[in-house]
């Protein structure tokens, strides 16, 4: 299916509307029309927040579920090198120097839980050797742009500039954090199933996941 860039679609709709344009009076202060206009997101952060909220559930969640590879499969592919693993299972934006981004799924036992910090996280053992090998970022502070960059339908040229693009990445991380629902109490020793994204610059990098799904396994 051909993807229509967001900017091109907006331009097409704008040109189509010119043929039947008419002068419209400014709404009276306090009117419903004026209130609706004032409620329209104005800042980059607000606009990207709204776009991220719309994209997250409608497109990103099903995309991750469809594309995610088992973490054990990816780990095996990484044994042959990052480039080979990336070509088989990853996505890398076209800009020079961009790292590989991977969508993964699996489950693991919590070795360590740090849920009090703003950069809260779980350290999971996903291969059963008793040692943590995957960090799951819980937030609200979530680092990186993996959610944005692992989705091939989110393209930089659809956005005004790098600032706007960066704010979309942050807004997607915020959406992921807000969607999490963890059980109360100490999570150490519990097992969780997960889906999400992480970025690797080398095959030896630590895997730091931004989760789109995180559910306790009974």
Secondary structure as GFF3:
##gff-version 3
##sequence-region A 1 218
A	DSSP	alpha_helix	6	18	.	.	.	ID=ss1
A	DSSP	alpha_helix	32	38	.	.	.	ID=ss2
A	DSSP	alpha_helix	44	55	.	.	.	ID=ss3
A	DSSP	pi_helix	56	60	.	.	.	ID=ss4
A	DSSP	alpha_helix	61	67	.	.	.	ID=ss5
A	DSSP	beta_strand	69	70	.	.	.	ID=ss6
A	DSSP	alpha_helix	71	78	.	.	.	ID=ss7
A	DSSP	alpha_helix	82	89	.	.	.	ID=ss8
A	DSSP	beta_strand	90	91	.	.	.	ID=ss9
A	DSSP	beta_strand	100	114	.	.	.	ID=ss10
A	DSSP	beta_strand	121	125	.	.	.	ID=ss11
A	DSSP	beta_strand	134	137	.	.	.	ID=ss12
A	DSSP	alpha_helix	146	149	.	.	.	ID=ss13
A	DSSP	three_ten_helix	156	158	.	.	.	ID=ss14
A	DSSP	alpha_helix	162	179	.	.	.	ID=ss15
A	DSSP	beta_strand	191	200	.	.	.	ID=ss16
A	DSSP	beta_strand	208	216	.	.	.	ID=ss17
###
